[in-house]
């Protein structure tokens, strides 16, 4: 795997995990706005798509 793509994939994974943690925290609060959770989910979906594209480019998927 190309080092640049490996670094990008690593960054995408770290950002996605942080988003999941943020979503988890938001869901645990009673007053969390649905828009905030939806926004974080949309960003997470984009991160996963970017990671998938990198893995496809490298022939892993």
Secondary structure, 3 states (H helix, E strand, C coil): CCHHHHHHHHHHHHHHHHHHHHHHHHHHCCCCCHHHHHHHHHHHHHHHHHHHHHHHHCCCC
